[in-house]
Amino acid sequence: NEIGHWDAALADAGTALSSSPGNTQVFDLREQLLEEREPRARLGFRALQGDAGLSSRITEGLVEIKLSRDWRLDLAHRQARASRGDHQPSRAASTSHATLRWDRGRGDVYQGSLLFCDDSHQGSGAGARFRWQRSRPRSRWSVGIDYQAPYWDIADGILRGSRRDRARLAGQARLSDRWHMAAETSLNRYEFADGSPDVQS
């Protein structure tokens, strides 16, 4: 398993356990190997309350599937609903995405996502997301690119059917035991399904 041959390592552990059923070390190793490849699931819920009765609810589920030592596939679905008050029409939206993550080693991680969106007013669409991160003992750098990604960080983003294109660069460094430095810059463009003009920042 140390060099990524998960199937062969599991078969060897099974063979060893058959010949020595009472070997607890082999049993624990086999259980660890199975756990590494077991899909993991998470469920979440969050609610946002804003001014003038603006509110939203987001429910999300995630399944992580470990393909090998270095590769992981995440499948997620998010359901959102927002409104401006009890007697105002609400807006529903959902997004499903598949993310492939590659841990290259030496602190380098790459991941790419395909996003499939469905909005009660805007209809269906697709987007994409890319992330790269490099971690070192005294520094960390990351690059992120979003294309037509749903923007649900605020309730108004759900209500207006907001999507975002973004390019982001961030870094942090530990200069000494007492001093740290962090910097981030990004270019953003927001589109709205309600007919509002695009916003850039």
C-alpha positions as CSV (number, residue, x, y, z in Angstrom):
1,N,0.0,0.0,0.0
2,E,2.9,2.4,0.5
3,I,3.5,2.5,-3.2
4,G,-0.2,2.7,-4.1
5,H,-0.9,-1.0,-4.8
6,W,-4.0,-1.1,-2.6
7,D,-5.6,-4.2,-4.2
8,A,-2.4,-6.3,-3.9
9,A,-1.9,-5.2,-0.3
10,L,-5.4,-6.2,0.6
11,A,-5.0,-9.6,-1.1
12,D,-1.8,-10.2,0.8
13,A,-3.4,-9.3,4.1
14,G,-6.3,-11.6,3.3
15,T,-4.0,-14.5,2.5
16,A,-2.0,-13.9,5.7
17,L,-5.1,-13.7,7.8
18,S,-6.4,-17.1,6.3
19,S,-3.2,-18.8,7.3
20,S,-3.0,-17.1,10.7
21,P,-6.6,-16.1,11.8
22,G,-5.5,-15.0,15.3
23,N,-2.9,-12.5,14.0
24,T,-4.4,-9.2,15.3
25,Q,-1.8,-7.0,13.6
26,V,-2.7,-8.4,10.1
27,F,-6.4,-8.1,11.0
28,D,-5.9,-4.4,12.0
29,L,-3.9,-3.8,8.8
30,R,-6.7,-5.3,6.7
31,E,-9.3,-3.1,8.5
32,Q,-7.2,0.0,7.9
33,L,-6.9,-0.8,4.2
34,L,-10.7,-1.3,3.8
35,E,-11.3,2.0,5.7
36,E,-9.0,3.9,3.3
37,R,-11.1,2.9,0.3
38,E,-14.5,3.1,2.0
39,P,-16.8,5.9,0.7
40,R,-17.4,8.6,3.4
41,A,-20.6,10.6,3.5
42,R,-21.4,14.0,5.1
43,L,-24.7,15.9,5.4
44,G,-25.0,19.6,6.3
45,F,-27.6,22.3,6.7
46,R,-27.2,26.1,7.2
47,A,-29.6,29.0,7.3
48,L,-28.9,32.7,6.7
49,Q,-31.0,35.6,7.9
50,G,-30.5,39.1,6.4
51,D,-32.1,42.5,6.5
52,A,-35.7,43.2,5.4
53,G,-36.8,39.6,5.9
54,L,-34.2,38.1,3.5
55,S,-33.5,34.5,4.4
56,S,-32.1,31.3,2.8
57,R,-31.7,27.6,3.6
58,I,-29.0,25.4,2.1
59,T,-28.9,21.6,2.5
60,E,-25.9,19.7,1.2
61,G,-24.6,16.2,1.0
62,L,-21.1,14.9,0.1
63,V,-19.7,11.5,-0.7
64,E,-15.9,11.0,-0.8
65,I,-14.6,8.1,-2.7
66,K,-10.9,7.3,-2.4
67,L,-9.7,5.9,-5.7
68,S,-6.1,5.3,-4.7
69,R,-3.5,6.7,-2.4
70,D,-3.2,9.8,-4.5
71,W,-6.6,10.2,-6.1
72,R,-10.0,11.0,-4.6
73,L,-13.5,11.6,-6.1
74,D,-16.0,13.8,-4.3
75,L,-19.7,13.8,-5.4
76,A,-21.8,16.6,-3.9
77,H,-25.3,18.0,-4.1
78,R,-26.6,21.3,-2.7
79,Q,-30.2,22.4,-2.5
80,A,-31.0,26.1,-1.7
81,R,-34.1,28.2,-1.2
82,A,-34.3,31.9,-0.5
83,S,-37.0,34.5,0.0
84,R,-37.5,38.1,1.0
85,G,-40.3,37.4,3.4
86,D,-43.1,35.1,4.4
87,H,-45.5,36.4,1.8
88,Q,-42.9,36.9,-1.0
89,P,-42.2,34.3,-3.7
90,S,-39.1,32.2,-3.0
91,R,-36.4,31.0,-5.4
92,A,-35.1,27.5,-5.5
93,A,-31.8,26.4,-6.9
94,S,-29.6,23.3,-6.8
95,T,-26.2,22.3,-7.9
96,S,-24.4,18.9,-8.3
97,H,-20.7,18.7,-8.7
98,A,-18.0,16.1,-9.2
99,T,-14.5,16.9,-8.0
100,L,-11.4,14.9,-8.8
101,R,-8.6,15.6,-6.3
102,W,-4.9,14.6,-6.9
103,D,-2.5,14.7,-4.0
104,R,0.8,14.7,-5.9
105,G,2.9,14.5,-2.8
106,R,5.5,17.0,-1.4
107,G,2.5,19.3,-0.5
108,D,1.1,19.7,-4.0
109,V,-2.6,19.2,-4.4
110,Y,-4.7,19.7,-7.6
111,Q,-8.4,19.5,-7.9
112,G,-10.9,20.1,-10.7
113,S,-14.7,20.2,-10.5
114,L,-17.6,20.1,-13.0
115,L,-20.7,21.9,-11.8
116,F,-24.2,21.1,-13.0
117,C,-26.7,23.8,-11.9
118,D,-30.5,24.0,-12.0
119,D,-32.4,27.2,-11.1
120,S,-36.2,27.6,-10.8
121,H,-36.0,30.8,-12.9
122,Q,-32.8,30.6,-14.8
123,G,-33.0,27.0,-15.9
124,S,-30.1,24.5,-16.1
125,G,-26.4,25.3,-16.8
126,A,-22.9,24.1,-16.2
127,G,-19.7,25.5,-14.7
128,A,-16.2,24.5,-13.7
129,R,-13.7,25.1,-10.9
130,F,-10.0,24.5,-10.6
131,R,-7.8,24.6,-7.4
132,W,-4.0,24.2,-6.9
133,Q,-2.3,24.4,-3.6
134,R,1.4,24.0,-2.6
135,S,2.3,23.7,1.0
136,R,5.8,23.9,2.4
137,P,7.0,23.9,6.1
138,R,7.1,27.7,6.1
139,S,4.7,28.8,3.3
140,R,1.6,28.0,1.4
141,W,0.4,29.1,-2.0
142,S,-2.9,28.6,-3.8
143,V,-4.5,29.4,-7.1
144,G,-8.3,29.1,-7.8
145,I,-10.3,29.6,-11.0
146,D,-14.1,29.5,-11.1
147,Y,-16.2,29.7,-14.2
148,Q,-20.0,30.1,-14.0
149,A,-20.0,28.8,-10.4
150,P,-23.2,29.5,-8.3
151,Y,-22.6,32.2,-5.8
152,W,-24.5,31.3,-2.6
153,D,-22.3,32.9,0.1
154,I,-25.1,35.4,0.8
155,A,-28.8,34.9,0.7
156,D,-29.2,37.6,-2.0
157,G,-27.0,35.6,-4.3
158,I,-29.5,32.7,-4.3
159,L,-32.5,35.0,-4.7
160,R,-31.0,36.8,-7.7
161,G,-29.6,33.6,-9.4
162,S,-26.0,34.8,-9.0
163,R,-23.1,33.1,-10.7
164,R,-19.4,34.0,-10.5
165,D,-16.3,33.9,-12.6
166,R,-13.2,34.3,-10.5
167,A,-9.4,34.1,-10.6
168,R,-7.7,34.1,-7.2
169,L,-4.1,34.0,-5.9
170,A,-3.3,33.7,-2.2
171,G,-0.1,33.0,-0.2
172,Q,1.1,33.0,3.4
173,A,4.5,32.6,4.9
174,R,6.0,32.2,8.4
175,L,8.8,34.7,8.6
176,S,9.8,33.8,12.2
177,D,8.2,32.3,15.3
178,R,6.4,35.6,15.9
179,W,5.8,37.0,12.4
180,H,3.5,35.7,9.7
181,M,2.7,37.3,6.3
182,A,-0.5,36.7,4.2
183,A,-1.6,38.2,1.0
184,E,-4.5,37.5,-1.4
185,T,-5.8,39.1,-4.7
186,S,-8.7,38.2,-6.9
187,L,-10.6,39.3,-10.0
188,N,-14.4,38.6,-9.9
189,R,-17.3,39.0,-12.2
190,Y,-20.9,38.3,-11.0
191,E,-23.9,37.6,-13.3
192,F,-27.5,37.8,-12.2
193,A,-30.5,36.0,-13.6
194,D,-32.9,38.8,-12.5
195,G,-31.6,41.1,-15.3
196,S,-29.3,43.2,-13.1
197,P,-26.1,44.4,-14.8
198,D,-22.9,42.4,-14.2
199,V,-20.7,43.4,-11.3
200,Q,-16.9,43.3,-11.4
201,S,-14.5,43.6,-8.5
